[in-house]
Amino acid sequence: MAIKYSNTKWLTLSLALWLTGCETTHIKIPTVVTPPVIAAPVATLPPPLQKPATTFTEGTWEMLPNWKTIDLAPAWPALLQSCRVLKSRHNWQEICSSAEAITNNLQMHAFYETWFTPYQVRNPDGSDQGLITGYYEPKLSGSRKKNARFHYPLYAVPDDMITIALGEQYPQLKDLRLRGRLTGRRIVPYYDRAQIDSGSTTKPFKALFWVDNALELFFLQVEGSGRIELPNGQLIKVGYADQNGHPYVSIGRKLVESGELKVEDATMQGIKLWAKNHPDKLQALLEQNPSYVFFRELTGKSPAALGALGVPLTEQYSLAVDARIIPLGLPVFLSSTYPDNNAPLNRLMLAQDTGGAIKGAVRADFFWGYGDVAADQAGKMKQRGRMWVLFPKGGEPQ
């Protein structure tokens, strides 16, 4: 929930100081009183946190590998999904209206070349390649009631977690959200994973479901959405609802740093094998990632998980990006390789999701869909890739 105080300026300043590392202890909420009439120094906001430096270089359609021969039809449903959100925005009304009349691949090529301009994404150092990983929609076995088999909780957003948006007073901080909780008259950071898992909280959490595998639950939090199979065979969709505000830390990287795994083995499959062989070390490993995701039950008839854009993801044609750099909803041409055989993977996708680990310019997460094949591909995917963002003409990057 969002909260407001009449002394918003001072609260926002304190929060900004915390976020920029100038203040590492708890934040005190000042008492609202009539100030004495004395001269006092004016508090100034620290320099705003800047978006990651990046460069969009205008390109040509010939720069996109296989552009002239690639089949655009499989990505068309994803474009129409983006239009559900973008059609009311500037530069998109005519685009989305025109898209509804397109029926074949030749028209699709002409459509993109008419309405868009490709811009290659480059990293701050000028390089044009980055890491492309994969994600999927996992299935877990679970129950609505705790029992001997199902005893790992899938939590809803806790009532005592406060979300404070900073953008109302300071537009330059509009992308920042702080999660915390009240302790007396203070706001302190919200509980981390170790505290939540150990039950070291002042109030009990509401469990939506109970599942039978702690590591699979962890991966569900990493993926952000999935399905729970109940004992009667019913499949229930669950989706991301909120997060505790702590930074994401890769447990695969931790295993590599500690010498437990080689870099090439730090895949989802490799981590699962390590956990199977070291069950006594698993909880300590999971607690090294303080980030914790809360869920909601999805009751609609959506055929797939919802991405951050708010539309259903399209299997193998939706992409998670750093939304601070690449606006959600835009087409992105990806040039990479398949995880299993390094064959070329060149296709047009739609930026429709984000992720806690997806930070940087040439950085993306490829949505493989639902099921065992998707899980296998997503778990193996650690490819190098290049990206071009298709910006609507008249809405080019500044």
Buried (B, 14 or more C-beta within 10 A) or exposed (E): EEBEEEEBEBBBBBBBBBBBEEBEEBBEBEEEEEEEEEEEEEEEBEEBBEEEEBBBBEBEBEBBBEBEEBEBEBBBEBBBBBBBBBBEBEBBEEBBEEBEEBEEBEBBBEBBEEBBBBBBBBBEEEEBBBBBBBBBBBBBBBBBEEEEEBEBBBBBBBEBBBBBBBEEBBEBBEEBBBBBBEEEEEBEBBBBBBBBBEEEBEEEBEBBBBBBBBBBBBBBBBBBBBBBBBEEEEEBBBBBBBBBBBEBBBBBBBBBEEEBBEEEBBBBEBBBEBBEEEEEBBBEBBBBBBBBBBBBBBEEEEEBBBBBBEBBBBBBBBBBBBBBBBBBBBBBBBBBBEBEEEEEBBBBBBBBBBBBBBEBBBBBBBBBBBEEEBBBBBBBBBBEBBBBBBBBEEBBBE
